[in-house]
Amino acid sequence: CVKYRINHFGSESYDSMLQRAQTIAQMSLGREPFYKVSKEVKDVLKSSEDTAGLLDGLQVVFRNMLVEKNKGISLYKDEDLVRSIHAVESARKQIKEGVSPSYAIKNLLIKIGG
C-alpha cells in the first residue's frame, strides 16, 4: 500500500522543513547533546502533518548524504546512514501503530545520535 501526501512537508514549506531536517540530522550524527536536538524538534511535534514531514525530510537528507558519500563528499559511514534511514522508518511505523509521536521522534533521535 502506498500513501501519497500532497503537502508532504506539513505546514512548513519544502525548503524550510528540509533545512530543519538537515540541521537535526547533522546534530544527531554529530553526537550533539540530546537536549539541544530535542529543542530543534519540539515545535514540529505539535502537528501530525509536520511530524510526518520531518520524517520525510530526514529520509531525504540521509539519502542525499548516502549518495554524496559515494561521491566522496560525506563525513559519515554508509552503515550509520543506512541505520538512520531504517530508524526513521521504524519511527514512522511506531507512530502508525499508535505510539506517541513525541516518544517515537525522541527514540529516533537517541537511535541516530547514539
C-alpha positions in Angstrom: 0.0 0.0 0.0 1.4 3.4 -1.0 0.2 6.6 0.6 0.8 9.9 -1.3 0.7 13.2 0.6 0.1 16.4 -1.4 1.6 18.7 1.1 4.1 16.1 2.4 6.2 18.5 4.5 3.4 19.7 6.7 2.6 23.3 7.4 6.2 24.5 6.7 7.5 24.9 3.1 9.5 22.2 1.5 12.8 24.1 1.8 12.1 25.1 5.4 11.4 21.5 6.5 14.3 20.1 4.5 16.6 22.7 6.2 15.3 21.7 9.6 15.8 18.0 8.8 19.3 18.8 7.6 20.1 20.6 10.9 18.6 17.8 13.0 20.4 15.1 11.1 23.8 16.8 11.4 23.2 17.5 15.1 22.2 13.8 15.7 25.0 12.3 13.7 27.5 14.8 15.2 26.6 13.5 18.6 25.2 16.8 19.9 23.6 16.6 23.4 20.1 15.2 23.3 18.6 18.3 24.9 19.8 20.5 22.1 18.5 18.2 19.4 15.1 17.8 21.1 14.7 21.6 21.3 15.0 21.7 17.5 12.2 19.1 17.2 9.9 20.4 19.8 7.6 22.6 17.7 7.4 20.1 14.9 5.7 17.6 17.2 2.6 19.8 17.6 1.1 18.6 14.3 0.9 15.1 12.8 1.5 16.6 9.3 4.6 18.3 10.5 5.9 15.2 12.2 5.3 13.2 9.0 7.0 16.0 7.1 10.0 15.9 9.4 10.3 12.1 8.9 10.1 12.6 5.1 12.7 15.3 5.3 15.1 13.2 7.4 14.8 10.3 4.9 15.6 12.7 2.0 18.6 14.2 3.9 20.0 10.8 4.9 19.5 9.5 1.3 21.3 12.6 -0.1 24.2 12.0 2.4 24.4 8.4 1.3 24.5 9.4 -2.4 27.1 12.1 -1.7 29.2 9.6 0.3 29.5 7.5 -2.8 30.9 10.6 -4.5 33.5 11.0 -1.7 31.8 14.0 0.0 30.1 12.8 3.2 31.7 12.7 6.6 29.6 9.7 7.8 29.9 6.0 7.3 27.5 4.2 5.0 26.4 1.9 7.9 25.4 4.9 10.0 23.4 6.5 7.2 21.6 3.2 6.4 20.9 2.6 10.1 19.5 6.1 10.3 17.2 5.6 7.4 15.9 2.4 9.0 15.4 4.2 12.3 13.3 6.8 10.5 11.1 4.1 9.0 10.9 2.4 12.4 9.7 5.7 14.0 7.1 6.1 11.2 5.9 2.5 11.8 5.6 3.1 15.6 3.5 6.3 15.0 1.2 4.4 12.7 0.8 1.7 15.4 -0.3 4.3 17.9 2.9 5.2 19.7 3.0 8.9 20.7 4.8 10.9 18.0 6.8 12.7 20.7 8.1 9.4 22.1 8.8 7.9 18.6 10.8 11.0 17.5 12.8 11.1 20.7 13.5 7.4 20.4 14.6 8.1 16.8 17.0 10.8 17.9 18.5 8.5 20.5 19.0 5.7 17.9 20.6 8.1 15.5 22.7 10.0 18.0 23.9 7.0 19.9 
